[in-house]
Amino acid sequence: MSEATQLSNNDLIKEASAVELARALAERLAIAPNDWHRLKANRQAQAKQQVVSALVFLLKDEPQEALVRLQQAVGWLDRSISAPPCPAHGDRHK
């Protein structure tokens, strides 16, 4: 990456709001539909997705929604929850 590109990226980060940055991170960590089968049981990926989603809600002053996502992240990490059935196929691909 060139110095000019790096500088412009740093400027973009400085100009973005915390919510915008959190949303960008949420988009980056979201499990895409075509990756769902591959990552459905990946506890780290699932927890990361939930934690960053919680951060977005918290920054938008929606603590109850944030709490729900944080509880789900903890559930992934402590193994108290598992992947739901495939959204496209229902229970057929358990």
C-alpha positions in Angstrom: 0.0 0.0 0.0 1.4 3.4 -0.9 1.9 6.1 1.6 -0.7 8.3 -0.1 -3.3 5.4 0.1 -2.4 4.7 3.7 -2.8 8.4 4.5 -6.2 8.6 2.8 -7.4 5.5 4.6 -6.3 7.0 8.0 -8.1 10.2 7.1 -11.3 8.2 6.3 -11.0 6.4 9.6 -10.6 9.8 11.5 -13.7 11.2 9.7 -16.0 8.2 10.3 -18.2 8.1 13.3 -17.9 5.3 15.8 -21.2 3.8 14.5 -19.9 3.9 10.9 -16.7 2.2 12.0 -18.6 -0.4 14.0 -21.0 -1.0 11.0 -18.0 -1.5 8.7 -16.6 -4.0 11.1 -19.9 -5.8 11.4 -20.1 -6.1 7.6 -16.6 -7.5 7.5 -17.3 -10.1 10.2 -20.8 -11.0 9.1 -21.2 -14.6 7.9 -22.4 -14.4 4.3 -25.2 -16.7 3.2 -22.8 -18.6 1.0 -20.5 -19.2 3.9 -23.2 -20.2 6.4 -22.7 -24.0 6.0 -19.0 -23.8 6.4 -19.0 -21.4 9.4 -22.3 -22.4 11.1 -20.4 -24.3 13.9 -17.4 -22.0 14.0 -17.8 -20.6 17.5 -15.2 -17.9 17.1 -16.8 -16.6 13.9 -20.3 -16.7 15.4 -19.2 -14.9 18.6 -17.3 -12.2 16.7 -20.4 -11.5 14.6 -22.5 -11.2 17.7 -20.1 -9.0 19.6 -19.7 -6.5 16.8 -23.4 -6.4 16.3 -23.8 -5.7 20.0 -21.3 -2.8 19.7 -23.4 -1.3 16.9 -26.5 -1.4 19.0 -24.7 0.0 22.0 -23.3 2.9 20.0 -26.8 3.6 18.8 -28.1 3.8 22.4 -30.0 0.5 22.2 -28.6 -1.3 25.2 -31.3 -4.0 25.3 -30.5 -5.1 21.8 -26.8 -5.0 22.6 -27.3 -7.2 25.6 -29.2 -9.9 23.6 -26.2 -10.0 21.1 -23.7 -10.2 23.9 -25.6 -13.0 25.6 -25.6 -14.9 22.3 -21.8 -14.3 21.9 -21.2 -15.7 25.4 -23.4 -18.7 24.5 -21.3 -19.4 21.5 -18.1 -19.2 23.5 -19.3 -21.2 26.5 -20.9 -23.8 24.2 -24.4 -23.3 25.6 -25.9 -22.6 22.2 -25.4 -24.2 18.8 -26.1 -23.3 15.2 -29.8 -23.2 14.2 -31.0 -25.2 11.2 -30.0 -23.9 7.8 -32.1 -20.9 6.9 -32.6 -22.1 3.3 -33.2 -25.8 4.1 -34.9 -26.0 7.5 -34.0 -29.1 9.5 -32.9 -31.2 6.5 -29.1 -30.5 6.9 -28.5 -30.9 10.6 
